[in-house]
């Protein structure tokens, strides 16, 4: 009986060691940048952001009166912009398109459907998106989309 426990334990240990040994080579090493974590990106404080010149922002697709402030952070790999939400709605940003010439950032304002009791206020939260490569000299194109979401 004791040999059976020893054999089973040794087999489990061998299986664990071989599973760890088959880790892809690109996950191992020194000196590279760690991969970007998945999920939403948190905007950093304004002191840690780099403003983008107004001439590098195309905001023609935004409704009149929508904020147009845009910054970068994390070496240009994250674009931060001022969104607009109000009452029961919430805004987030997503990258709609990335080319060698421009990056399109879409503000998505989600409003609950059916509507309920909501305040009549406007809020301007900073929202951020992570790019595949640093922004560099590319233009940031801003657009907005309203989406109804179930309550």
PLY file of the C-alpha trace (Angstrom):
ply
format ascii 1.0
element vertex 151
property float x
property float y
property float z
element edge 150
property int vertex1
property int vertex2
end_header
0.00 0.00 0.00
2.85 2.34 0.82
4.39 1.77 -2.62
1.09 2.67 -4.28
0.98 6.04 -2.49
4.62 6.69 -3.37
4.04 5.80 -7.02
0.93 7.98 -7.31
2.70 10.90 -5.60
5.74 10.58 -7.87
3.51 10.46 -10.96
1.65 13.63 -9.88
4.94 15.42 -9.22
6.34 14.36 -12.61
3.15 15.53 -14.35
3.36 18.94 -12.62
7.04 19.40 -13.50
6.52 18.52 -17.17
3.52 20.88 -17.42
5.64 23.75 -16.11
8.51 22.85 -18.43
6.31 23.30 -21.51
5.79 27.03 -20.89
6.29 29.06 -24.13
9.75 30.57 -24.51
8.40 34.11 -25.11
6.98 34.14 -21.57
10.44 33.58 -20.12
13.34 35.99 -20.12
14.68 39.29 -18.93
14.69 42.85 -20.23
11.41 42.91 -22.13
8.28 44.82 -21.27
5.67 42.77 -19.45
2.49 42.23 -21.46
-0.25 44.80 -20.93
-2.90 43.57 -18.51
-6.25 42.83 -20.14
-9.30 44.86 -19.25
-9.99 48.54 -18.71
-7.19 51.06 -18.36
-7.25 53.49 -15.45
-6.45 57.12 -16.23
-3.51 58.43 -14.24
-3.49 61.81 -12.49
-3.08 64.83 -14.78
0.51 65.32 -13.61
1.41 61.95 -15.21
-0.27 62.70 -18.57
1.20 64.29 -21.70
-1.20 66.70 -23.50
-1.80 66.23 -27.22
-1.82 69.31 -29.44
-5.28 70.39 -30.64
-4.05 70.08 -34.22
-3.48 66.34 -33.64
-7.12 65.78 -32.57
-10.00 65.40 -35.04
-13.22 65.96 -33.07
-15.54 66.67 -36.03
-17.60 63.52 -35.31
-18.46 64.62 -31.75
-21.72 66.39 -30.91
-21.50 70.13 -30.36
-20.41 70.95 -26.82
-18.75 67.58 -26.19
-15.34 67.88 -24.43
-12.26 67.62 -26.64
-9.35 67.24 -24.21
-6.94 64.39 -25.05
-3.70 63.22 -23.39
-1.38 60.24 -23.47
0.18 58.31 -20.64
2.53 55.34 -20.27
4.88 56.48 -23.02
2.09 57.15 -25.53
0.62 53.64 -25.37
-2.51 54.87 -23.56
-4.81 57.63 -24.82
-6.87 59.46 -22.18
-9.78 61.69 -23.16
-12.56 63.51 -21.35
-15.89 61.77 -21.78
-19.39 63.01 -21.02
-22.14 61.24 -19.10
-25.18 62.33 -17.19
-28.04 61.18 -15.05
-28.16 57.38 -15.20
-25.79 57.04 -18.15
-22.16 55.97 -17.94
-19.41 56.51 -20.50
-16.43 54.38 -21.42
-14.02 54.52 -24.33
-12.91 51.92 -26.84
-10.47 51.87 -29.72
-12.55 51.71 -32.90
-9.63 51.73 -35.36
-5.83 51.93 -35.41
-3.89 52.71 -38.58
-0.47 54.17 -39.33
-2.09 57.61 -39.77
-4.74 57.77 -37.03
-6.36 56.18 -34.00
-10.15 56.38 -33.62
-11.40 56.53 -30.04
-15.13 55.97 -29.57
-16.93 57.27 -26.49
-19.74 54.84 -25.68
-22.46 56.30 -23.45
-24.62 53.53 -22.00
-28.11 54.54 -20.90
-30.41 52.10 -19.06
-33.59 51.03 -20.84
-36.30 51.39 -19.67
-35.31 54.72 -18.17
-35.85 55.26 -14.47
-35.54 58.18 -12.11
-32.25 59.93 -12.87
-30.57 63.15 -11.87
-30.22 65.96 -14.41
-26.48 66.48 -14.21
-23.53 66.17 -16.55
-20.23 64.59 -15.55
-16.95 64.68 -17.45
-14.87 61.66 -16.41
-11.50 60.88 -17.98
-11.59 57.59 -19.88
-8.59 55.70 -21.24
-7.81 53.15 -23.94
-4.65 51.12 -24.54
-3.11 51.20 -28.03
-1.24 48.43 -29.84
1.71 50.80 -30.35
2.62 54.29 -29.06
0.60 57.13 -30.58
3.65 59.05 -31.86
2.60 61.34 -34.76
-0.78 59.74 -35.43
-3.97 61.82 -35.26
-6.59 60.99 -32.63
-10.10 60.86 -34.13
-12.90 61.16 -31.56
-16.44 59.89 -32.05
-19.42 59.24 -29.80
-22.09 56.53 -29.69
-25.22 56.19 -27.53
-26.19 52.65 -26.49
-29.28 51.48 -24.60
-28.59 48.75 -22.05
-31.15 46.68 -20.14
-31.70 47.62 -16.50
0 1
1 2
2 3
3 4
4 5
5 6
6 7
7 8
8 9
9 10
10 11
11 12
12 13
13 14
14 15
15 16
16 17
17 18
18 19
19 20
20 21
21 22
22 23
23 24
24 25
25 26
26 27
27 28
28 29
29 30
30 31
31 32
32 33
33 34
34 35
35 36
36 37
37 38
38 39
39 40
40 41
41 42
42 43
43 44
44 45
45 46
46 47
47 48
48 49
49 50
50 51
51 52
52 53
53 54
54 55
55 56
56 57
57 58
58 59
59 60
60 61
61 62
62 63
63 64
64 65
65 66
66 67
67 68
68 69
69 70
70 71
71 72
72 73
73 74
74 75
75 76
76 77
77 78
78 79
79 80
80 81
81 82
82 83
83 84
84 85
85 86
86 87
87 88
88 89
89 90
90 91
91 92
92 93
93 94
94 95
95 96
96 97
97 98
98 99
99 100
100 101
101 102
102 103
103 104
104 105
105 106
106 107
107 108
108 109
109 110
110 111
111 112
112 113
113 114
114 115
115 116
116 117
117 118
118 119
119 120
120 121
121 122
122 123
123 124
124 125
125 126
126 127
127 128
128 129
129 130
130 131
131 132
132 133
133 134
134 135
135 136
136 137
137 138
138 139
139 140
140 141
141 142
142 143
143 144
144 145
145 146
146 147
147 148
148 149
149 150
